Amino acid sequence: MTSTSSGSPVAVVTGAGSGIGAATAVRLADEGYSLVLVGRRQERLEAVAKEIEACGRRAAIQVLDVTDAAAVRAFGLQLERCDVLVNNAGGAIGTEEVETADPADWRVMYETNVLGSLQVTQALLPLLVSSGNGTVIVLSSTAAFTVYEGGGGYSAAKHGQHALAGTLRMELCGRPVRVIEVAPGMVHTEEFSLNRYRGDSARSAAVYAGVDQPLVADDIADVIAWAVTRPAHVNVDFLVVRPRAQAAQHKVHRADA
Ligand code: 8X3
């Protein structure tokens, strides 16, 4: 990992190689943070780091799987500073109903979304506390508070992240770290639906068909940046963010529908 020692506050973003993670990293760099980009794919992280550095900001990369407990611990121990942690790594696998779902898929979703957030938060919490004004972002989903057919495993994991965020906020009360949960609805990113549909691009594209302006990664990055840049005593507990065309989980307006 290259150094971020510049005197600027440091933001660590997991899943920073693409989608919401990459957009958030770039946006936080614009806000004056030095970035530590965490993810599994070095070339993706390097591309995001280049984009940040091209704007005169600092970005270090850390190739890391958030489900690897020992590697996450080691990462936390060698980091010198962390003011903001964005727990973004995660995602959905499969759309099978409960009747036929593969428990292995549920396990992976729980491990990446919930245990990944838990482990990275545990590893960085000492630095967040010692920063004097730390912020933990938990990127959950509207699936964190509702369920839908074929989304059981993902929703279970996102409900788990919601429980983690709420519990942590209470447990940290009195210490200088706030916990902000951001719950996006329909966001059109390069990989989210493609992973959910196991690479089936036609089914993935159909999710957004006819929807007037699904959210994009920059919309969520904008919301995260807003929450992070509130004065330190202001804790935006929980933000639900959907496109205007999605009034509720199943209430999506589609042209020609
Ligand atoms: C993504 C939102 O509607 O696919 O987290 O569950 S949804």
Residues whose N, C-alpha, C, O or C-beta is under 5 A from the ligand:
A	BS01	8X3	S140 S141 T142 A143 P184 G185 M186
